[in-house]
Each structure stands twice: as C-alpha cells, then as structure tokens.
Amino acid sequence: RIDSPKMHFPGVRRAGDLVLRAENLSKSYGRTLFRNLSFDLIRGRRLGIIGPNGSGKTTLLRVLLKEEEPDTGTVQHGALVD
C-alpha cells in the first residue's frame, strides 16, 4: 500500500476586472509613434496590435509593460496583476 503524498495549495486570489488602463499615452522617437492613446483592457478580453514595421507596436508593448516610459500619459495595472 502506498500512501498519497500530503499536499496543500493556498487559496487563489482572483485579479480584478480591470487588467490594464492606458490614458493619453504618447511616444516619439524623432517622429510620433502614437499620440493620446487611451483604452481599458478588461479581464477575459484580448488586445490585438497590428501595423507595419516601424509603426511602434513593440514600443507600445514596452510602455504597457512599464519597461519604457511614455512621453505623456500613464499606464495603470489592475489589482493583483503582475
């Protein structure tokens, strides 16, 4: 007879409904990549970013992840979002 291992998993805390809020974001590198961009990303929704090469897609993601500072505006991550 083999005893089952003793396991314990802590309770899971659910993140809030607001995952991310972007308000009036702008970023330029000699030319404007995006200006006055605002949106909310709600839990369970998806965000698609499309555009030609050099249009600022990766820069926008870096700003949203707080790896890079926007020229203007703010990025706020929701409760319990890491």
C-alpha positions in Angstrom: 0.0 0.0 0.0 1.3 3.4 -1.0 0.2 6.5 1.0 -0.7 9.5 -1.1 1.6 12.5 -0.6 0.4 15.3 1.6 -0.2 18.4 -0.5 -1.7 21.8 0.3 -2.4 24.5 -2.2 -3.0 28.1 -1.0 -6.2 29.8 -2.0 -6.2 31.6 -5.3 -7.0 35.3 -5.2 -8.8 36.5 -8.3 -7.5 39.6 -10.0 -9.8 42.5 -10.6 -11.8 43.0 -13.8 -9.6 45.8 -14.9 -6.3 44.3 -16.2 -4.8 47.5 -17.6 -5.7 51.1 -18.2 -3.8 53.3 -20.6 -4.5 57.1 -20.5 -3.3 59.6 -23.1 -0.2 57.7 -24.0 2.2 59.3 -26.5 5.6 58.3 -27.6 8.0 59.7 -30.2 11.5 58.9 -31.5 12.1 61.7 -33.9 8.7 61.0 -35.3 5.4 60.3 -33.5 4.7 56.6 -33.0 1.4 57.1 -31.1 -0.4 60.1 -29.5 -3.2 60.4 -27.0 -3.9 56.7 -26.9 -6.4 55.6 -24.2 -8.1 52.3 -23.6 -9.0 49.8 -20.8 -8.2 46.1 -21.1 -10.8 44.1 -19.2 -10.2 40.6 -17.8 -11.2 37.9 -20.4 -10.7 40.3 -23.4 -7.9 40.2 -25.9 -5.9 43.0 -27.4 -4.5 42.9 -30.9 -1.8 45.3 -32.1 -1.3 45.4 -35.8 0.6 47.8 -38.1 3.6 48.0 -40.5 7.2 47.5 -39.4 8.5 50.6 -37.5 5.0 51.8 -36.5 5.6 51.4 -32.8 4.0 48.1 -31.9 6.9 46.8 -29.8 7.4 50.2 -28.2 3.8 50.3 -27.2 4.1 46.9 -25.6 7.2 48.0 -23.7 5.4 51.1 -22.4 2.4 48.9 -21.3 4.8 46.6 -19.5 6.5 49.6 -17.9 9.8 48.7 -19.5 9.9 52.1 -21.1 8.4 55.4 -20.1 5.8 57.2 -22.3 6.4 60.8 -23.3 3.0 61.6 -21.9 0.2 59.7 -20.2 0.0 56.9 -17.7 -0.3 53.1 -17.6 -2.0 51.5 -14.6 -2.1 47.8 -14.0 -5.1 46.4 -12.3 -5.3 44.8 -8.8 -3.2 41.7 -8.4 -1.8 42.0 -11.9 1.9 41.4 -12.0 
